[in-house]
């Protein structure tokens, strides 16, 4: 009985370890997940000093004299706090002290930041004024969104069909003498260029 409980405990621990965030536990302490971009845009002073985790896609990286500003298009976050393909509620700026290399934080990369809301800045998108929420980062992670693995399509059958398999018999629970697979061969749909 103890061995069974130990095995169950190990399996639960391994299962929960797979549900972690891409951001470290130390940076997640005190994070308020109810604070999103639209709320901060509506009242930036009320949310100054709150810790948040936001993510999205990098639009530009500007190195100023003492800081680096990364403009991001916000997207929803996946279960592990990595940016997910979803709807955007707006843009925000990550304002980091010091130099961040624009070749590391280049446009098109996914980004997740854990940091503190420090207010808002007014900028322009085209000819229109836009209020950007500003976050000072505690931790930043980037992701290459173009190199996501794609499964082959159409998906192969989970019960691979081999009509000449000598081990198949009428006593096999999945045996069907008239079974005709929809796709007898595995097809592969290459990822887009």
Secondary structure by P-SEA (a helix, b strand, c coil): caaaaaaaaaaaaaaaaaacccccccccccccccccaaaaaacccccccbbbbbbbbbccccccccbbbbbbbbbbbccccccccccccbbbbbbbccccccccccccccccccccccbbbbbbcccbbbbbbbbbccbbbbbcccccccccccccccccccccccccccccccccccccccccbbbbbcccc
